[in-house]
Amino acid sequence: YNFHPRIGRIVKEVVEGPPRKLLEKVAELIASTTLDKYPQVSAVRVQVGKPHVAVQGSVDYLGVEIIRHRGLDG
């Protein structure tokens, strides 16, 4: 079952929706929406990154990765 186009739409909705201050929140929304919309998906891994971050030091990229598993009850 090919979820790529569907997941792409979820990512687009989250990223183009209301601004979020934390990359973790963006990743969490993508993961939770995916698990909510697709009961056949048992786990999801989401990586979100932001290039050229304005932090002290030499940083080309800042990102977060989360893994979420569906609970035992659903």
C-alpha positions as protocol buffer text, in pm:
chain_id: "A"
residue {
  index: 1
  type: TYR
  ca { x: 0 y: 0 z: 0 }
}
residue {
  index: 2
  type: ASN
  ca { x: 159 y: 328 z: -110 }
}
residue {
  index: 3
  type: PHE
  ca { x: 119 y: 597 z: 155 }
}
residue {
  index: 4
  type: HIS
  ca { x: 373 y: 844 z: 14 }
}
residue {
  index: 5
  type: PRO
  ca { x: 127 y: 1082 z: -159 }
}
residue {
  index: 6
  type: ARG
  ca { x: -107 y: 1075 z: 141 }
}
residue {
  index: 7
  type: ILE
  ca { x: 170 y: 1139 z: 390 }
}
residue {
  index: 8
  type: GLY
  ca { x: 297 y: 1418 z: 165 }
}
residue {
  index: 9
  type: ARG
  ca { x: -41 y: 1588 z: 195 }
}
residue {
  index: 10
  type: ILE
  ca { x: -28 y: 1561 z: 575 }
}
residue {
  index: 11
  type: VAL
  ca { x: 321 y: 1714 z: 579 }
}
residue {
  index: 12
  type: LYS
  ca { x: 207 y: 1996 z: 348 }
}
residue {
  index: 13
  type: GLU
  ca { x: -96 y: 2073 z: 567 }
}
residue {
  index: 14
  type: VAL
  ca { x: 113 y: 2083 z: 886 }
}
residue {
  index: 15
  type: VAL
  ca { x: 402 y: 2283 z: 740 }
}
residue {
  index: 16
  type: GLU
  ca { x: 177 y: 2533 z: 562 }
}
residue {
  index: 17
  type: GLY
  ca { x: -64 y: 2560 z: 855 }
}
residue {
  index: 18
  type: PRO
  ca { x: -30 y: 2783 z: 1160 }
}
residue {
  index: 19
  type: PRO
  ca { x: 333 y: 2856 z: 1250 }
}
residue {
  index: 20
  type: ARG
  ca { x: 495 y: 2639 z: 1515 }
}
residue {
  index: 21
  type: LYS
  ca { x: 791 y: 2754 z: 1723 }
}
residue {
  index: 22
  type: LEU
  ca { x: 945 y: 2409 z: 1770 }
}
residue {
  index: 23
  type: LEU
  ca { x: 1048 y: 2148 z: 1516 }
}
residue {
  index: 24
  type: GLU
  ca { x: 939 y: 1888 z: 1771 }
}
residue {
  index: 25
  type: LYS
  ca { x: 581 y: 2015 z: 1751 }
}
residue {
  index: 26
  type: VAL
  ca { x: 583 y: 1995 z: 1370 }
}
residue {
  index: 27
  type: ALA
  ca { x: 715 y: 1637 z: 1383 }
}
residue {
  index: 28
  type: GLU
  ca { x: 463 y: 1538 z: 1651 }
}
residue {
  index: 29
  type: LEU
  ca { x: 171 y: 1676 z: 1449 }
}
residue {
  index: 30
  type: ILE
  ca { x: 281 y: 1490 z: 1138 }
}
residue {
  index: 31
  type: ALA
  ca { x: 319 y: 1166 z: 1334 }
}
residue {
  index: 32
  type: SER
  ca { x: -7 y: 1191 z: 1528 }
}
residue {
  index: 33
  type: THR
  ca { x: -209 y: 1293 z: 1222 }
}
residue {
  index: 34
  type: THR
  ca { x: -67 y: 1002 z: 1025 }
}
residue {
  index: 35
  type: LEU
  ca { x: -151 y: 752 z: 1298 }
}
residue {
  index: 36
  type: ASP
  ca { x: -499 y: 903 z: 1343 }
}
residue {
  index: 37
  type: LYS
  ca { x: -586 y: 897 z: 971 }
}
residue {
  index: 38
  type: TYR
  ca { x: -440 y: 557 z: 885 }
}
residue {
  index: 39
  type: PRO
  ca { x: -523 y: 283 z: 1138 }
}
residue {
  index: 40
  type: GLN
  ca { x: -330 y: 30 z: 928 }
}
residue {
  index: 41
  type: VAL
  ca { x: -6 y: 218 z: 1004 }
}
residue {
  index: 42
  type: SER
  ca { x: 148 y: 75 z: 1322 }
}
residue {
  index: 43
  type: ALA
  ca { x: 447 y: 309 z: 1356 }
}
residue {
  index: 44
  type: VAL
  ca { x: 583 y: 625 z: 1201 }
}
residue {
  index: 45
  type: ARG
  ca { x: 926 y: 788 z: 1195 }
}
residue {
  index: 46
  type: VAL
  ca { x: 936 y: 1161 z: 1120 }
}
residue {
  index: 47
  type: GLN
  ca { x: 1245 y: 1371 z: 1053 }
}
residue {
  index: 48
  type: VAL
  ca { x: 1212 y: 1748 z: 1038 }
}
residue {
  index: 49
  type: GLY
  ca { x: 1502 y: 1979 z: 968 }
}
residue {
  index: 50
  type: LYS
  ca { x: 1574 y: 2344 z: 922 }
}
residue {
  index: 51
  type: PRO
  ca { x: 1879 y: 2455 z: 721 }
}
residue {
  index: 52
  type: HIS
  ca { x: 2083 y: 2766 z: 797 }
}
residue {
  index: 53
  type: VAL
  ca { x: 1975 y: 2803 z: 1159 }
}
residue {
  index: 54
  type: ALA
  ca { x: 2062 y: 3126 z: 1337 }
}
residue {
  index: 55
  type: VAL
  ca { x: 2241 y: 2981 z: 1639 }
}
residue {
  index: 56
  type: GLN
  ca { x: 2583 y: 3058 z: 1776 }
}
residue {
  index: 57
  type: GLY
  ca { x: 2854 y: 2852 z: 1616 }
}
residue {
  index: 58
  type: SER
  ca { x: 2886 y: 2673 z: 1286 }
}
residue {
  index: 59
  type: VAL
  ca { x: 2559 y: 2495 z: 1215 }
}
residue {
  index: 60
  type: ASP
  ca { x: 2447 y: 2406 z: 863 }
}
residue {
  index: 61
  type: TYR
  ca { x: 2139 y: 2214 z: 967 }
}
residue {
  index: 62
  type: LEU
  ca { x: 1930 y: 2157 z: 1278 }
}
residue {
  index: 63
  type: GLY
  ca { x: 1676 y: 1879 z: 1300 }
}
residue {
  index: 64
  type: VAL
  ca { x: 1473 y: 1640 z: 1507 }
}
residue {
  index: 65
  type: GLU
  ca { x: 1360 y: 1282 z: 1457 }
}
residue {
  index: 66
  type: ILE
  ca { x: 1075 y: 1116 z: 1641 }
}
residue {
  index: 67
  type: ILE
  ca { x: 934 y: 764 z: 1627 }
}
residue {
  index: 68
  type: ARG
  ca { x: 578 y: 698 z: 1734 }
}
residue {
  index: 69
  type: HIS
  ca { x: 408 y: 360 z: 1769 }
}
residue {
  index: 70
  type: ARG
  ca { x: 38 y: 299 z: 1780 }
}
residue {
  index: 71
  type: GLY
  ca { x: -88 y: 219 z: 2129 }
}
residue {
  index: 72
  type: LEU
  ca { x: -206 y: -131 z: 2215 }
}
residue {
  index: 73
  type: ASP
  ca { x: -569 y: -13 z: 2220 }
}
residue {
  index: 74
  type: GLY
  ca { x: -572 y: 117 z: 1865 }
}
